[in-house]
Amino acid sequence: MHHQTIRLASLAVALALPLLAVRASAFDLNSLLPSVSGANAQASSEAIAEYRRKLKEYLDARNAFEQEAGAYWNDIAEKRRGRNAKRRAHEQITLDDYVLPQPPVYTGPKRPVNPAPETEPGPPPRERKHIPVVADLLKAAADNFQWAPQRPTSEIEFKRAYARFASEAGLTREQAVRVYSFETGGDGRHDSQSGLIHGSHAVSTAIGYNQLLTTNTVELLAEQGQDFVKILAQRAAGLSGPSRQAMEHKLAVLKKMVALARSVPDDWSQHEKIGDTPEGWALHAMVLDIDVGPMLQTHKLMTSVVFARERGFTRPLTAAELEMMNLTGDGTGLDMVTMPQDLREQVPTSNFFQRGGYERNPVAIRHNTVAKLLAVTDARMDSNSREPGAKELSAAF
């Protein structure tokens, strides 16, 4: 079962969330003023009264907006359920099957600042979840499987291995290079991790040319792992001496990893649970391996290609279309890909998001129709394809 979760990669943020209904939530004035009623002399009564007045105005405006926004996003969810039902019945999707207005935007007053000091401590800050980095993956592989991935001697070695496997699997040079350009900025390494390129800490577990999450790796090993085992077995048969011993050890580890990935139902949430454990981190270390890494990177895209083909989409996906499926999930992505151009220019991108994901995504907000989102994706691919890494990958095909 091929799904996606949120990823922060290049232009796309939170494009992989499923579409959910959002309920409007009301604000209560008294519940937000525990400290105002007991405010001390440091704040004047006039200031407190003015604060209460402005706060009521703010809460009234927010409540009105939440009711409007809640209705809008519930309509988004209902329309998508309708489209899914029509697809199952092989009925044509029309413009009426989408929400055409853009999402409502809050334009009311800002929340005022409380002039009285807080008399009660607020909730403790939420502890940040640890996001494993390459060092964690390597340690997990050593601790759980007594194994370390075979790293490339140079980045071009990994690119050549990826290009060779991708070509054999059916990806075109344009698809592979342009998706790589979008995902990594055009000069990413096989071990590039989201956030570590431009910041001091990772923002997700997304690693590699196509930015695989831990859950992606678990899912790919569950669904494609037996094919990977056959390929490694064939390679091992053609080797001898220490090289064959190393490959056979890798093959034995891969079999154990595939068994772990297949030990739960083929469901994204189940794979995510494994991915959040040290054992799942060890599986994710396979992304770094010169033999298995290119297979994982390739099939991350090929699952989308096959998904579209099995549903009657016969022409080759453009790189931008493939990226939409890569980022949003196959079902949502195919919804955009199969849309005729005249609909692409009218349908808002909000139709393919959960409210929270949309509101955290300035790209989808700014480029607010399907046509605009695909255009900006293409433009970023054009720009990043001129970077050294992209040129090197192109030459490897």
PyMOL commands that set and color helices and strands:
alter all, ss='L'
color gray80, all
select helices_A, chain A and resi 30-32+45-88+95-97+134-145+155-169+173-184+214-237+241-261+268-275+278-288+292-310+319-328+330-337+341-344+349-352+355-359+362-366+370-384+388-396
alter helices_A, ss='H'
color red, helices_A
select strands_A, chain A and resi 8-9+12-13
alter strands_A, ss='S'
color yellow, strands_A
deselect
rebuild
show_as cartoon
